[in-house]
Amino acid sequence: MTSPPAVDEAPADAVGPGGAVVAAVLVVLAATAVVGDLPVGVRAPLTLLAVAATAARLVRHRGRGGLDALLVGVGGSLVALALTGMVLGLSPAGLHPGTWAVALQVVALVCLLVSLVRPPTRAVPAEDVVDAVPGDGRRAALRHAPWVLAAAAVTVVALVVAVRSTTAGEDTPVQMSIASLAGTQAVVVVSAEEATGALELRTDPGDGSAVTYPVLSVPAGGSVSTTVVVPTTGRVVVTVSNPGQVRPLRTLVVNR
């Protein structure tokens, strides 16, 4: 007596458009939550649901059984995260939560679109399948279990490390505040938990009369005060940055 086909035909609900639409909606919501910097209690569940829904849609579209779906889903998610992060790190966009979320959203939506266009894998005819030996399924599951656990552990660790590294990359090493504001003078205080090198303070009222004030250094756990000139009316942007740096470390907007 022959065993059931080794590759089952994918269920209709897994390969139909409904699963792809649900996954696409979750992907867009998750990316929006990350870009909008919503609370972690909102971002994390949406991200996990988006990853799970997308992976489930793609692997079930293969129609090759539960173990294959688990391995491909976990491994594919890890590879997508790693490769997307590497490409962003080498690109002018840079690697931070916003760009990472948008890039992964694009990758996921493209894959879901392809899954709608490409026909699902069909079942292998029963006559092409070799008779199964009792107990083979259990032995195969036990043989693959360590690899499945290892892949899951690597994925979790990679996610934690990646999120922490990108979050740490967004943390600025200094703080800036306005201590006092009177007339055309404002006292700006720059503080830091760790000692910093040379910094530059810049005021830009937006009329082409930007002024740069050097802040030599900030001691660890200390602060440095600098008096800057600001207009008595209108809006002025105050920034602190490393010399030659395009993106400021901190930005304050003063409206008068």
C-alpha positions in Angstrom: 0.0 0.0 0.0 1.5 3.3 -1.0 1.7 6.3 1.4 -0.1 9.6 0.8 1.6 12.0 -1.5 4.8 13.5 -0.1 3.9 16.9 -1.3 0.3 17.9 -0.5 -1.5 20.4 -2.7 -1.6 23.8 -1.0 -5.0 24.6 0.5 -7.2 26.9 -1.4 -7.3 29.5 1.4 -3.4 29.5 1.5 -2.9 30.1 -2.2 -5.9 32.3 -2.9 -5.8 36.1 -2.9 -7.3 36.4 0.6 -4.1 35.3 2.4 -1.9 37.7 0.4 -4.2 40.6 1.1 -4.3 40.0 4.8 -0.5 39.6 4.9 0.0 42.8 2.8 -2.3 44.8 5.1 -0.3 43.6 8.2 3.0 44.5 6.5 1.8 48.0 5.7 0.5 48.5 9.3 3.7 47.2 10.8 5.9 49.4 8.7 3.7 52.4 9.4 3.9 51.7 13.2 7.8 51.6 13.0 8.1 54.7 10.9 5.6 56.5 13.1 7.5 55.5 16.2 4.4 54.1 17.9 4.8 52.4 21.3 6.6 49.1 21.3 3.5 47.4 22.6 1.9 48.3 19.2 5.0 47.8 16.9 6.1 44.4 18.2 2.8 42.5 17.8 2.2 44.1 14.4 5.7 43.2 13.2 5.4 39.6 14.4 2.0 39.2 12.8 3.3 40.7 9.5 6.3 38.3 9.4 4.2 35.3 10.3 1.5 36.1 7.8 3.9 36.8 5.0 6.0 33.7 5.7 3.0 31.5 6.0 1.6 32.8 2.7 4.9 32.2 0.8 5.8 28.8 2.3 2.2 27.3 2.0 2.3 28.5 -1.6 5.1 26.0 -2.1 2.8 23.2 -0.9 5.6 20.9 0.5 4.5 20.0 4.0 4.8 21.3 7.5 8.5 20.8 8.2 9.5 22.4 4.9 7.2 25.3 5.7 8.8 25.8 9.1 12.4 25.6 7.9 11.8 27.8 4.9 9.7 30.3 6.8 12.3 30.8 9.6 15.3 30.7 7.3 13.8 32.9 4.7 12.8 35.5 7.2 16.3 35.5 8.7 17.9 35.8 5.2 15.6 38.7 4.2 16.3 40.6 7.4 20.1 40.1 7.1 20.4 40.9 3.4 18.1 44.0 3.6 20.0 45.3 6.5 23.4 44.8 4.7 22.1 46.6 1.6 20.8 49.5 3.6 24.1 49.7 5.6 26.0 50.1 2.3 23.4 52.5 0.7 23.1 56.3 1.2 19.8 55.7 2.9 21.6 54.2 5.9 20.4 51.5 8.3 17.9 52.7 11.0 14.4 51.5 12.0 12.6 53.7 9.5 14.6 52.7 6.4 14.7 49.1 7.5 10.9 48.9 7.9 10.2 50.6 4.6 12.7 48.3 2.7 11.3 45.1 4.3 7.8 46.3 3.5 8.8 46.7 -0.2 10.4 43.2 -0.2 7.4 41.6 1.5 4.9 43.2 -0.8 6.8 42.2 -3.9 7.0 38.6 -2.7 3.3 38.6 -2.0 2.5 40.0 -5.4 4.7 37.3 -7.0 2.8 34.6 -5.0 -0.4 35.9 -6.6 0.9 35.7 -10.1 2.9 32.5 -9.8 0.7 29.3 -9.7 1.1 27.2 -6.5 3.1 24.0 -6.4 1.0 21.0 -7.2 0.9 17.6 -5.5 3.2 14.8 -6.5 1.3 11.9 -8.0 0.9 9.0 -5.7 2.4 6.5 -8.1 5.7 8.5 -8.0 6.0 8.2 -4.3 8.0 5.4 -2.6 6.2 3.4 0.0 6.7 4.8 3.5 8.1 2.8 6.3 6.2 3.0 9.6 8.0 5.4 12.0 9.9 7.3 9.3 7.9 10.5 9.9 8.7 10.5 13.7 12.4 9.7 13.1 12.6 12.5 10.5 11.0 15.0 12.9 13.4 14.0 15.7 16.4 14.3 13.2 15.4 17.7 12.1 14.3 19.1 15.5 17.7 20.3 16.6 18.1 22.2 13.3 14.7 23.8 13.6 15.4 24.9 17.2 18.8 26.2 16.1 17.3 28.2 13.3 14.6 29.6 15.6 17.2 30.6 18.2 19.4 32.3 15.5 16.4 34.2 14.2 15.4 35.5 17.6 19.0 36.5 18.5 19.5 38.2 15.1 16.3 40.2 15.6 17.2 41.2 19.1 20.8 42.3 18.0 19.5 44.1 14.9 16.8 46.0 16.8 19.2 47.0 19.6 21.9 48.1 17.2 19.6 50.2 15.1 18.0 51.6 18.2 21.4 52.4 19.6 22.3 54.0 16.3 19.4 56.4 16.7 20.4 57.4 20.3 22.2 60.8 20.3 25.2 61.1 22.7 24.3 64.7 23.8 21.4 66.6 25.1 20.6 70.3 24.4 18.3 72.8 26.0 17.7 76.5 26.3 18.6 77.8 29.8 17.4 81.3 29.2 16.1 83.6 26.5 16.1 87.4 26.7 16.2 89.9 24.0 18.5 88.8 21.2 20.5 86.4 23.4 19.8 82.8 24.3 21.9 80.6 26.6 22.1 77.1 25.2 23.2 74.2 27.4 24.8 71.1 25.9 25.3 68.1 28.2 26.5 64.5 27.8 26.7 61.4 29.8 30.1 60.5 28.2 32.9 62.8 27.3 32.6 64.2 23.8 35.1 65.7 21.4 34.7 68.9 19.5 31.1 70.0 18.7 29.6 72.8 16.8 26.5 74.8 17.7 24.6 76.4 14.9 21.7 78.9 14.7 19.7 79.2 11.4 16.8 81.7 11.3 16.1 80.6 7.7 17.1 83.9 6.0 20.6 82.9 5.0 22.3 84.4 8.2 23.2 81.1 9.9 25.9 81.4 12.5 28.2 78.6 13.8 29.5 78.7 17.4 32.2 76.2 18.4 31.7 74.1 21.5 35.1 72.7 22.3 34.0 69.6 24.3 31.6 68.4 26.9 33.0 66.5 29.9 31.5 63.2 31.0 28.4 63.8 33.0 28.9 67.6 32.6 27.6 70.4 30.5 28.7 73.5 28.5 26.8 76.7 28.2 27.1 78.9 25.1 25.4 82.3 24.5 24.0 82.6 20.9 22.3 85.4 19.1 18.7 84.9 18.0 16.1 87.2 16.4 13.5 88.9 18.6 10.7 87.6 16.3 10.2 84.7 14.1 11.6 81.2 14.1 15.2 80.0 14.6 16.6 76.4 14.4 19.4 75.6 16.8 21.5 72.5 16.2 24.5 70.8 17.7 26.6 68.4 15.6 30.1 67.1 15.0 32.3 69.2 12.8 31.5 68.5 9.1 28.5 66.3 10.0 25.4 66.8 7.9 22.9 65.3 10.3 22.8 67.1 13.6 22.9 65.3 16.9 20.2 67.5 18.4 17.8 70.1 17.1 15.8 72.8 18.9 13.3 75.1 17.3 12.7 78.5 18.9 9.5 80.4 17.9 9.2 84.0 19.1 
